[in-house]
Amino acid sequence: MTYKELFDKFLKHVIVFNAKETYRCYENHLLNVLKYFDGLDPFKLDYETLTNYVIFSQQKNISNATINKRMRIVKQAFKHCKIVNEELQNFPKLKVVDKRFNALNLEQTKKLLLYLENKTI
């Protein structure tokens, strides 16, 4: 079984049991993963190959959050196709910078609206 066959089999399952947007998201991520893994044997996936994929993705400025999502989807595909790979299942998640922001409180919002009302032309 090739990665393309594995991913196609998994996507057939996703299109039946998930929302259309989930299917499109998974399809997009798996197509990007396939660009790296195409030609490799899914039964010989090891830690070094996974690490090289992470480095390859980071060099293309792919965020750690996106890499983690892609790895999660690949893990799901392997699980769906009943391919057991301890190295993939135990591959650690990458650290992700928390992008939180502080929202304006009610008083700050009122001041902002008052300011904008005074600045309208």
LINURKA-V705618 format. One record per pair of residues at least 24 apart in sequence whose ideal C-beta (glycine too) atoms are under 6 Angstrom apart, sorted by the first residue. I is the first residue (numbers start at 1). J is the second residue. D is the distance in Angstrom with one decimal. If there is no record, write none. Layout:
BEGIN
i:I j:J d:D
i:I j:J d:D
END
This chain:
BEGIN
i:3 j:34 d:5.7
i:3 j:37 d:4.7
i:3 j:42 d:5.5
i:6 j:42 d:5.5
i:6 j:77 d:5.8
i:6 j:81 d:5.3
i:7 j:77 d:5.8
i:9 j:81 d:5.7
i:10 j:77 d:3.8
i:10 j:80 d:4.8
i:13 j:80 d:5.7
i:26 j:73 d:5.5
i:29 j:70 d:4.8
i:29 j:73 d:5.2
i:33 j:70 d:5.4
i:33 j:74 d:5.9
i:45 j:85 d:5.5
i:45 j:88 d:5.7
i:46 j:87 d:5.4
i:47 j:87 d:4.8
i:50 j:91 d:5.1
i:64 j:94 d:3.9
i:64 j:96 d:5.0
i:65 j:96 d:4.8
i:67 j:94 d:5.7
i:68 j:93 d:5.1
i:68 j:94 d:5.6
END
